[in-house]
Amino acid sequence: MPPGAVPIARALGDSAPLTRLVDRLRQSQARFDTVHPHLPAPLRPHVRPGPLDDRGWTLLAANPAVAAKLRQLLPDVVQGLQAAGWPPVEVRIRVLRA
């Protein structure tokens, strides 16, 4: 490691904003891990976890067709999150832009 370089884990741990960001990323992934098995198998590869913020959580769809299907499945997604013990938040669907 170059002189004066700080390991990334230490830098993340020493910064309160970065620690919060890492925590939100982990929570987003954990929520996604909860709902992923409940999505139809053909849809799963086209959905990714998105940002988690104070207003809600976002699922990212690969294209508008996937987003439309996710919107239809939104009640099931919310129910799956609640059944797993996640606190209720608004779940948003966004299309990834290339």
C-alpha positions in Angstrom: 0.0 0.0 0.0 1.4 3.4 -0.9 2.6 5.6 2.0 -0.2 7.7 3.5 -2.9 5.5 1.9 -5.9 4.6 4.1 -7.6 1.2 3.7 -11.1 1.6 2.3 -12.7 -0.2 5.2 -11.1 2.2 7.7 -12.0 5.3 5.6 -15.6 4.1 5.5 -15.6 3.5 9.2 -14.1 6.9 10.0 -16.7 8.9 8.0 -20.2 9.1 9.4 -21.8 10.0 6.0 -20.0 7.1 4.3 -21.0 4.8 7.1 -24.6 5.8 6.6 -24.3 5.3 2.9 -22.8 1.8 3.3 -25.6 0.9 5.8 -28.3 2.0 3.3 -26.6 0.0 0.5 -26.6 -3.1 2.8 -30.2 -2.5 3.7 -31.2 -2.1 0.1 -29.5 -5.3 -0.8 -31.1 -7.2 2.1 -34.5 -5.9 1.1 -33.9 -7.1 -2.4 -32.7 -10.5 -1.2 -36.1 -10.7 0.6 -38.2 -10.0 -2.4 -36.1 -11.5 -5.2 -37.3 -15.1 -4.7 -40.9 -13.9 -4.9 -40.5 -12.4 -8.3 -41.3 -14.5 -11.3 -38.2 -16.3 -12.5 -38.1 -14.7 -16.0 -38.2 -11.3 -14.4 -35.5 -11.8 -11.7 -32.4 -11.1 -13.9 -33.9 -7.8 -15.0 -34.4 -6.2 -11.6 -31.8 -4.7 -9.3 -31.9 -3.1 -5.9 -31.8 0.7 -6.0 -31.4 3.5 -3.5 -32.9 3.4 0.0 -33.6 6.9 1.4 -35.8 8.5 4.0 -38.7 8.5 1.6 -38.6 4.9 0.4 -36.8 2.2 -1.5 -36.3 1.9 -5.3 -36.3 -1.2 -7.5 -34.5 -0.7 -10.8 -36.0 -2.3 -13.9 -34.0 -3.1 -17.0 -36.7 -1.7 -19.3 -40.2 -0.3 -19.3 -41.8 -3.7 -19.8 -40.1 -5.0 -16.7 -41.1 -1.8 -14.8 -44.8 -2.3 -15.8 -44.8 -5.9 -14.6 -43.1 -4.8 -11.3 -45.8 -2.2 -10.8 -48.4 -5.0 -11.1 -46.5 -7.0 -8.5 -45.9 -4.1 -6.1 -48.6 -5.2 -3.6 -46.9 -8.7 -3.4 -43.5 -7.0 -3.0 -44.7 -4.8 -0.2 -46.4 -7.7 1.5 -43.3 -9.9 1.3 -41.2 -7.1 2.9 -43.7 -6.7 5.7 -43.9 -10.4 6.3 -40.1 -10.5 6.6 -40.3 -7.8 9.3 -39.1 -4.8 7.3 -40.6 -1.5 8.3 -43.1 -0.2 5.8 -41.7 2.2 3.2 -42.8 3.4 -0.1 -41.4 1.1 -2.9 -40.7 3.0 -6.1 -40.0 1.5 -9.5 -37.5 3.2 -11.9 -36.3 2.2 -15.3 -32.5 2.0 -15.7 -31.2 4.3 -18.4 -28.3 3.1 -20.5 
